Amino acid sequence: MALKDDIANLPTTVGEGSAGHLGNHHVLHAAAKDHETRLATVESRASITWSYEGTGTPSLSSYPGIKIGDYIVRKSDGQEWRVDP
């Protein structure tokens, strides 16, 4: 399972005993570290604006160098998309 699935599956109330609490702690700690890494990546470089010549919604696979925080702008109408984590 992906980390986001682990987070989504966290119980709203912690079960009895330390096992439930410890398991939830590990998931939350991993989420915080992952978020910290993503933020550091975004902050470490300026965003880049990429041009999109086509119609419809662009595919990220068409932009191999694109990073979180970059923008794609469709030339025909100026529609803009931001790459989020």
C-alpha positions, 0 to 999 in steps of 0.5 A: 500500500502507498503511504497516502493509503496508510494515512487514509486508513488510520482509525479516527480513534486509537485502539487499546494498548500501545500497539495501535498507538505505535502503529499510528505513530509510525505512519504519521512519522513517515508521512511527515518525513515524506512531506518534509522531503517534498517541500525541500524539493520544491523550495530548492529550485525555482518553478518552471513554466512549460508550454503546452501546444495541444488541446485538452489536458496535458499529460505529465509523461510528456514533460520528463523534466517536470518537477513539483511546483512547476506550471504547464500553460496551454498556449491556445487559451492560457489555461494553467496547471500547477504540478502538486505533490 
